[in-house]
Amino acid sequence: MDMSQISEYIRASKDVLDILRSLSALLPKGPDADAAQQRLEQAEKALRASEAQLAQSLGYKLCQCTFPPNPMLSHGYHPRYGDEVFKCPSCGKQIPSEQHFEMYDSVDAHNERAAGNSWADARKGRR
């Protein structure tokens, strides 16, 4: 089974769960309705877990703000460094983080200050 078939299966499973959820509202209240609701919630949780596994197998980064984890979506590339930026649609977490890019800026600033100031230049008295 290839990934597109798995993706279609998950999409169809979601549709079935949506239909079952709408039908569960028609059940009379009682222990049977409660049991059906619990099974429906278990099925939804299993479906979310399978979505996370599919996303991971397709190379998506996963955010661990919830369980099962959420796939992080691409939000383009950093304008200065060109790294692809991924964000979680639920919590907004970003990978690489802004701190990661600030570290790049710090390293760049250090390298600019240190340009031409090597230990060899200092040893030869060129500083």
MDAnalysis code that builds the backbone (N, CA, C; Angstrom):
import MDAnalysis as mda
import numpy as np

u = mda.Universe.empty(381, n_residues=127, atom_resindex=np.repeat(np.arange(127), 3), trajectory=True)
u.add_TopologyAttr("name", ["N", "CA", "C"] * 127)
u.add_TopologyAttr("resid", np.arange(1, 128))
u.add_TopologyAttr("resname", ["MET", "ASP", "MET", "SER", "GLN", "ILE", "SER", "GLU", "TYR", "ILE", "ARG", "ALA", "SER", "LYS", "ASP", "VAL", "LEU", "ASP", "ILE", "LEU", "ARG", "SER", "LEU", "SER", "ALA", "LEU", "LEU", "PRO", "LYS", "GLY", "PRO", "ASP", "ALA", "ASP", "ALA", "ALA", "GLN", "GLN", "ARG", "LEU", "GLU", "GLN", "ALA", "GLU", "LYS", "ALA", "LEU", "ARG", "ALA", "SER", "GLU", "ALA", "GLN", "LEU", "ALA", "GLN", "SER", "LEU", "GLY", "TYR", "LYS", "LEU", "CYS", "GLN", "CYS", "THR", "PHE", "PRO", "PRO", "ASN", "PRO", "MET", "LEU", "SER", "HIS", "GLY", "TYR", "HIS", "PRO", "ARG", "TYR", "GLY", "ASP", "GLU", "VAL", "PHE", "LYS", "CYS", "PRO", "SER", "CYS", "GLY", "LYS", "GLN", "ILE", "PRO", "SER", "GLU", "GLN", "HIS", "PHE", "GLU", "MET", "TYR", "ASP", "SER", "VAL", "ASP", "ALA", "HIS", "ASN", "GLU", "ARG", "ALA", "ALA", "GLY", "ASN", "SER", "TRP", "ALA", "ASP", "ALA", "ARG", "LYS", "GLY", "ARG", "ARG"])
u.atoms.positions = np.array([
    [0.855, -1.174, 0.000],
    [0.000, 0.000, 0.000],
    [0.901, 1.238, 0.000],
    [0.698, 2.127, -0.965],
    [1.534, 3.326, -1.017],
    [0.926, 4.442, -0.164],
    [1.673, 5.529, -0.030],
    [1.273, 6.615, 0.870],
    [-0.033, 7.278, 0.446],
    [-0.282, 7.390, -0.852],
    [-1.527, 8.034, -1.278],
    [-2.734, 7.184, -0.880],
    [-2.585, 5.871, -0.939],
    [-3.681, 4.996, -0.522],
    [-3.910, 5.103, 0.987],
    [-2.822, 5.187, 1.732],
    [-2.947, 5.331, 3.186],
    [-3.628, 6.654, 3.516],
    [-3.224, 7.690, 2.819],
    [-3.821, 9.009, 3.038],
    [-5.317, 8.986, 2.717],
    [-5.687, 8.332, 1.633],
    [-7.107, 8.213, 1.270],
    [-7.872, 7.426, 2.331],
    [-7.250, 6.386, 2.854],
    [-7.881, 5.578, 3.894],
    [-8.140, 6.428, 5.142],
    [-7.170, 7.221, 5.523],
    [-7.339, 8.074, 6.704],
    [-8.434, 9.103, 6.461],
    [-8.449, 9.684, 5.278],
    [-9.482, 10.668, 4.947],
    [-10.870, 10.018, 4.993],
    [-10.988, 8.818, 4.445],
    [-12.271, 8.108, 4.468],
    [-12.664, 7.755, 5.902],
    [-11.684, 7.378, 6.709],
    [-11.963, 7.060, 8.114],
    [-12.500, 8.278, 8.849],
    [-11.944, 9.439, 8.549],
    [-12.447, 10.676, 9.161],
    [-13.907, 10.900, 8.782],
    [-14.214, 10.677, 7.518],
    [-15.594, 10.863, 7.057],
    [-16.542, 9.914, 7.788],
    [-16.119, 8.670, 7.948],
    [-16.949, 7.687, 8.654],
    [-17.159, 8.122, 10.103],
    [-16.095, 8.584, 10.747],
    [-16.231, 9.039, 12.134],
    [-17.161, 10.240, 12.241],
    [-17.099, 11.140, 11.271],
    [-18.011, 12.293, 11.274],
    [-19.464, 11.839, 11.158],
    [-19.700, 10.869, 10.292],
    [-21.059, 10.338, 10.124],
    [-21.528, 9.668, 11.417],
    [-20.651, 8.855, 12.005],
    [-21.016, 8.174, 13.253],
    [-21.270, 9.173, 14.380],
    [-20.476, 10.229, 14.425],
    [-20.677, 11.244, 15.463],
    [-22.054, 11.896, 15.304],
    [-22.434, 12.194, 14.078],
    [-23.750, 12.814, 13.873],
    [-24.875, 11.830, 14.209],
    [-24.657, 10.551, 13.938],
    [-25.675, 9.550, 14.269],
    [-25.751, 9.286, 15.770],
    [-24.638, 9.434, 16.465],
    [-24.646, 9.160, 17.906],
    [-25.542, 10.144, 18.650],
    [-25.730, 11.314, 18.095],
    [-26.620, 12.292, 18.728],
    [-28.077, 11.827, 18.686],
    [-28.387, 10.920, 17.777],
    [-29.760, 10.425, 17.650],
    [-30.075, 9.299, 18.632],
    [-29.036, 8.724, 19.242],
    [-29.262, 7.633, 20.191],
    [-29.927, 8.155, 21.459],
    [-30.820, 7.356, 22.035],
    [-31.407, 7.774, 23.312],
    [-30.333, 7.761, 24.401],
    [-30.486, 8.639, 25.367],
    [-29.520, 8.720, 26.465],
    [-29.541, 7.420, 27.258],
    [-28.388, 7.065, 27.797],
    [-28.300, 5.855, 28.599],
    [-26.936, 5.216, 28.460],
    [-26.773, 4.036, 29.054],
    [-25.460, 3.381, 29.046],
    [-24.984, 3.003, 27.644],
    [-25.894, 2.631, 26.774],
    [-25.487, 2.277, 25.411],
    [-24.952, 3.500, 24.665],
    [-25.599, 4.620, 24.848],
    [-25.147, 5.849, 24.194],
    [-23.793, 6.278, 24.752],
    [-23.614, 6.140, 26.063],
    [-22.332, 6.492, 26.678],
    [-21.215, 5.584, 26.166],
    [-21.502, 4.295, 26.052],
    [-20.507, 3.341, 25.546],
    [-20.162, 3.652, 24.088],
    [-21.172, 3.982, 23.311],
    [-20.931, 4.324, 21.904],
    [-20.077, 5.586, 21.802],
    [-20.345, 6.557, 22.663],
    [-19.572, 7.799, 22.667],
    [-18.111, 7.523, 23.033],
    [-17.880, 6.658, 24.007],
    [-16.512, 6.316, 24.407],
    [-15.772, 5.615, 23.272],
    [-16.441, 4.702, 22.603],
    [-15.807, 4.006, 21.477],
    [-15.493, 4.970, 20.339],
    [-16.377, 5.902, 20.117],
    [-16.149, 6.901, 19.077],
    [-14.930, 7.761, 19.422],
    [-14.801, 8.152, 20.674],
    [-13.643, 8.941, 21.100],
    [-12.351, 8.134, 20.971],
    [-12.406, 6.842, 21.292],
    [-11.227, 5.984, 21.132],
    [-10.835, 5.871, 19.659],
    [-11.827, 5.740, 18.801],
    [-11.554, 5.638, 17.365],
    [-10.938, 6.934, 16.840],
    [-11.429, 8.073, 17.320],
    [-10.865, 9.359, 16.895],
    [-9.415, 9.498, 17.355],
    [-9.134, 9.066, 18.565],
    [-7.764, 9.134, 19.082],
    [-6.843, 8.227, 18.263],
    [-7.317, 7.038, 17.929],
    [-6.518, 6.120, 17.109],
    [-6.285, 6.705, 15.716],
    [-7.288, 7.367, 15.179],
    [-7.147, 7.986, 13.862],
    [-6.112, 9.114, 13.908],
    [-6.155, 9.930, 14.960],
    [-5.161, 11.010, 15.093],
    [-3.754, 10.431, 15.224],
    [-3.628, 9.320, 15.942],
    [-2.314, 8.677, 16.083],
    [-1.828, 8.157, 14.733],
    [-2.730, 7.591, 13.947],
    [-2.316, 7.088, 12.631],
    [-1.965, 8.245, 11.696],
    [-2.656, 9.368, 11.835],
    [-2.296, 10.554, 11.048],
    [-0.886, 11.018, 11.396],
    [-0.566, 11.012, 12.679],
    [0.769, 11.430, 13.113],
    [1.830, 10.481, 12.563],
    [1.549, 9.186, 12.587],
    [2.505, 8.217, 12.038],
    [2.687, 8.424, 10.538],
    [1.599, 8.666, 9.841],
    [1.688, 8.918, 8.403],
    [2.501, 10.181, 8.136],
    [2.211, 11.232, 8.878],
    [2.941, 12.490, 8.694],
    [4.432, 12.288, 8.944],
    [4.765, 11.563, 9.993],
    [6.173, 11.323, 10.302],
    [6.837, 10.493, 9.204],
    [6.135, 9.494, 8.695],
    [6.718, 8.664, 7.636],
    [6.893, 9.453, 6.340],
    [6.108, 10.510, 6.171],
    [6.250, 11.373, 4.995],
    [7.293, 12.468, 5.206],
    [7.917, 12.488, 6.388],
    [8.984, 13.444, 6.646],
    [8.554, 14.718, 7.352],
    [7.305, 14.789, 7.794],
    [6.848, 15.973, 8.518],
    [7.465, 16.000, 9.906],
    [7.715, 17.192, 10.397],
    [8.131, 17.360, 11.782],
    [6.869, 17.328, 12.633],
    [6.990, 16.799, 13.843],
    [5.830, 16.679, 14.720],
    [6.006, 17.568, 15.943],
    [4.946, 18.272, 16.310],
    [4.946, 19.076, 17.528],
    [4.338, 18.229, 18.638],
    [4.943, 18.285, 19.789],
    [4.479, 17.458, 20.891],
    [3.624, 18.242, 21.882],
    [2.912, 19.246, 21.396],
    [2.043, 20.029, 22.274],
    [0.785, 19.251, 22.654],
    [0.466, 18.225, 21.894],
    [-0.698, 17.383, 22.186],
    [-0.308, 15.927, 21.970],
    [-1.158, 15.043, 22.449],
    [-0.982, 13.634, 22.123],
    [-2.266, 13.148, 21.498],
    [-2.193, 12.530, 20.368],
    [-1.004, 12.300, 19.547],
    [-0.454, 13.612, 18.995],
    [0.813, 13.594, 18.585],
    [1.448, 14.832, 18.125],
    [0.832, 15.379, 16.840],
    [0.963, 16.695, 16.683],
    [0.454, 17.376, 15.485],
    [1.558, 17.512, 14.445],
    [1.237, 17.283, 13.176],
    [2.220, 17.580, 12.129],
    [2.438, 19.093, 12.037],
    [3.696, 19.484, 11.904],
    [4.026, 20.897, 11.733],
    [4.036, 21.198, 10.234],
    [3.525, 22.358, 9.875],
    [3.380, 22.717, 8.466],
    [4.426, 23.744, 8.055],
    [4.858, 23.652, 6.820],
    [5.850, 24.585, 6.301],
    [5.238, 25.973, 6.156],
    [6.004, 26.974, 6.576],
    [5.583, 28.368, 6.425],
    [6.593, 29.130, 5.582],
    [7.232, 28.427, 4.665],
    [8.186, 29.079, 3.776],
    [9.605, 29.020, 4.317],
    [10.420, 29.935, 3.827],
    [11.843, 29.937, 4.150],
    [12.221, 31.231, 4.850],
    [13.194, 31.129, 5.744],
    [13.672, 32.322, 6.438],
    [14.277, 33.271, 5.405],
    [13.907, 34.549, 5.442],
    [14.351, 35.469, 4.388],
    [15.865, 35.675, 4.336],
    [16.529, 35.590, 5.461],
    [17.969, 35.854, 5.465],
    [18.800, 34.584, 5.315],
    [18.389, 33.516, 5.997],
    [19.224, 32.322, 6.039],
    [18.743, 31.196, 5.131],
    [17.527, 31.268, 4.660],
    [17.034, 30.285, 3.708],
    [16.593, 28.961, 4.301],
    [16.620, 28.826, 5.630],
    [16.152, 27.589, 6.259],
    [14.631, 27.513, 6.149],
    [14.121, 26.309, 5.901],
    [12.672, 26.140, 5.870],
    [12.134, 26.236, 7.294],
    [11.034, 26.947, 7.457],
    [10.434, 27.179, 8.765],
    [9.130, 26.387, 8.853],
    [8.974, 25.646, 9.946],
    [7.772, 24.851, 10.186],
    [7.065, 25.383, 11.421],
    [5.718, 25.426, 11.367],
    [4.940, 25.891, 12.514],
    [3.831, 24.902, 12.826],
    [3.557, 24.781, 14.121],
    [2.457, 23.940, 14.581],
    [1.160, 24.732, 14.453],
    [0.150, 24.171, 13.791],
    [-1.111, 24.900, 13.658],
    [-1.873, 25.032, 14.975],
    [-1.542, 24.199, 15.967],
    [-2.259, 24.253, 17.244],
    [-1.664, 25.265, 18.211],
    [-0.341, 25.185, 18.432],
    [0.275, 26.027, 19.463],
    [1.152, 27.141, 18.898],
    [1.482, 27.076, 17.614],
    [2.294, 28.119, 17.000],
    [3.796, 27.936, 17.152],
    [4.224, 26.838, 17.771],
    [5.659, 26.591, 17.925],
    [6.315, 26.554, 16.550],
    [7.524, 27.093, 16.485],
    [8.242, 27.189, 15.218],
    [9.559, 26.430, 15.302],
    [9.877, 25.703, 14.219],
    [11.165, 25.024, 14.082],
    [11.743, 25.412, 12.734],
    [12.966, 25.900, 12.652],
    [13.827, 26.355, 13.729],
    [13.217, 27.581, 14.413],
    [13.539, 27.734, 15.683],
    [12.968, 28.821, 16.476],
    [13.627, 30.154, 16.126],
    [13.002, 31.223, 16.573],
    [13.595, 32.549, 16.376],
    [14.939, 32.642, 17.097],
    [15.063, 31.963, 18.247],
    [16.332, 31.954, 18.975],
    [17.434, 31.321, 18.127],
    [17.072, 30.338, 17.333],
    [18.034, 29.695, 16.434],
    [18.596, 30.727, 15.453],
    [17.719, 31.544, 14.885],
    [18.171, 32.553, 13.930],
    [18.928, 33.682, 14.627],
    [18.536, 33.995, 15.867],
    [19.287, 34.998, 16.631],
    [20.705, 34.510, 16.898],
    [20.858, 33.200, 17.116],
    [22.189, 32.631, 17.313],
    [23.018, 32.794, 16.035],
    [22.396, 32.573, 14.880],
    [23.090, 32.810, 13.612],
    [23.581, 34.255, 13.543],
    [22.695, 35.194, 13.916],
    [23.065, 36.610, 13.886],
    [24.246, 36.876, 14.809],
    [24.226, 36.267, 15.984],
    [25.307, 36.446, 16.952],
    [26.626, 35.907, 16.402],
    [26.582, 34.744, 15.781],
    [27.792, 34.151, 15.198],
    [28.304, 35.017, 14.053],
    [27.389, 35.499, 13.215],
    [27.796, 36.372, 12.111],
    [28.466, 37.640, 12.636],
    [27.880, 38.244, 13.682],
    [28.452, 39.465, 14.255],
    [29.838, 39.183, 14.830],
    [29.983, 38.064, 15.509],
    [31.287, 37.690, 16.062],
    [32.310, 37.507, 14.946],
    [31.925, 36.813, 13.900],
    [32.851, 36.563, 12.796],
    [33.260, 37.858, 12.097],
    [32.325, 38.798, 11.989],
    [32.666, 40.087, 11.377],
    [33.658, 40.855, 12.243],
    [33.459, 40.820, 13.567],
    [34.389, 41.507, 14.470],
    [35.759, 40.841, 14.459],
    [35.767, 39.524, 14.328],
    [37.019, 38.774, 14.412],
    [37.763, 38.706, 13.084],
    [37.145, 39.154, 12.011],
    [37.789, 39.069, 10.697],
    [39.119, 39.819, 10.725],
    [40.169, 39.130, 10.351],
    [41.495, 39.745, 10.321],
    [42.181, 39.783, 11.668],
    [41.528, 39.323, 12.708],
    [42.125, 39.322, 14.045],
    [42.436, 37.900, 14.481],
    [43.173, 37.187, 13.681],
    [43.490, 35.811, 14.031],
    [44.614, 35.787, 15.057],
    [44.801, 34.681, 15.704],
    [45.879, 34.552, 16.684],
    [47.239, 34.676, 15.995],
    [47.290, 34.271, 14.721],
    [48.562, 34.382, 13.999],
    [48.916, 35.848, 13.785],
    [47.906, 36.683, 13.463],
    [48.160, 38.111, 13.297],
    [48.618, 38.727, 14.617],
    [47.978, 38.319, 15.702],
    [48.354, 38.852, 17.012],
    [49.781, 38.441, 17.371],
    [50.156, 37.243, 17.046],
    [51.492, 36.737, 17.360],
    [52.556, 37.511, 16.582],
    [52.212, 37.919, 15.386],
    [53.171, 38.650, 14.556],
    [53.133, 40.151, 14.832],
    [52.296, 40.560, 15.773],
    [52.222, 41.964, 16.133],
    [51.408, 42.800, 15.170],
    [50.492, 42.206, 14.446],
    [49.696, 42.949, 13.455],
    [48.378, 43.460, 14.016],
    [48.120, 43.253, 15.235],
    [46.828, 43.697, 15.776],
    [46.770, 45.143, 15.996],
])
